[in-house]
């Protein structure tokens, strides 16, 4: 079982699905400020999943060309931007920390779901060109 652009797309899709479910549940069950914080946290993670997929695709292309260094460096830049967004959301905008954490939690859960749903035999066959 190896990482592929397809697995990154699966993580992005599950992040969006879980984010939508958590946001809907938050606006039904939680107070306004906390629900908004959940939505912002899930939105940040949706953007993070998208950025990881795009950067991952670039890394896979660069590795094939023998030049992965710049694409790998961009992952560090993305992480710095992510840390800045979290700081901005919690400290500057004053969003509810617990609500934000609930929203952010959709990403690790999406990774676990995508990994559990991954078929190792199909992944290995698609990487080796066999079907």
N, C-alpha and C positions, 0 to 999 in steps of 0.2 A: 504494500500500500504506500503510494507516494503522493506528494502534493502536486496538484496539477491546476491549470486554469479552471477546469471544470469544478474542482473541489472548492476553489475560491468563490466561484459563482454560486455554488450551493450554500456556502456560508452567508453570502450576501442576501440571497433569497430568504433564508431562514431568519436572518436578522430583520429584514423588512416585515415578514409575516408576524414574527413574535413582537416586534415593535408596534405594529398596528393593533394586535390583540391587547398588549399591555396598556397602550394609550387609551383604547376604548374602555377597558376595564377601569382605568384610573379616573377617567372623566365621569364614569358612572358611580364609582364607589368612594372616591377620595375628595377632600376639600379642594377648592380651586387652585390655590398656590401649589399644593403638592401635586395635583394632576398636571399642571403646566410644567412643573419640574420633571415629572416622569416623561412627558412628551419631549422636552428639550434633551434629556439624557438619551432617550431612544433615538431621537433625531441625530444627535452627535455620533452615536454608534452606527447608525445607518450610513452616515457620511464616512465614518471610519472603515466600515466594511467595503464600501464602494472604492475608497482610496487604496485599501489593501489589494482589492482585486485588480485595479488598474496598474498599480505598481508591480504586483505579482506577474501580470501579463508582460509588462515591460522587462522584468527580470528574466522570465522564461525566454523572451526573444533575444535579449542581450547575451544570455548564457549560450544560446545556439550560435551567436556570432563571436563568442569568446570575450565579451566585454561587459561583465555584470557589475563592475564597480560603481558606476554612476547611479544605476538603478537601485542598488543596495543602499547607497548613501541617501537616496530619497526616502527610504523607510525611516531613517533617523530624523529627517526634516518633518515627516508626517507625524512622528511621535512628539516632537517638540510642539507642533501646531496643536495636537490633541491635548497635551498638557496645558497649553495656553487657553484653549477653549474651556477645559474643565475649571481652571482657575477663574476665568471670566464668568462662567455660569454661576459658580458657588460664591465667590468672594465679591465680585463686582456687581453682578445682577441680583445677588441675594436670593437665589433659588433655594428651595428646601433641599438640604443635603440627602436626606433619606429618599425623597421622591426622585431626585437626580440619580441616586445609586440604583434604585429600582429600574429606571429607564436604561441606565448603562448596562445593567445585568443581562439585557437581551443578547448582547454580543457573545459572551462566553457560553451562554445556553445554546445559542445558534451553532457555535463551533462543535459543541458536544453532540447535538442532534445531527448535524451534517456528518460528523465522524461515525456515529452509530449507524447511519443510513448508507454509508459508503460500502460498496461491494468490492472487496480487495481483488477478487479474480478479474472483474471487469476493468478495474483501474490498471492492473498490470497488463492485461491484454491490450488495452487502448494505448498504453505507453510503448509497448513493443511492436505495435502495428498489427497485432493479431486480433481476430474477432471470434 
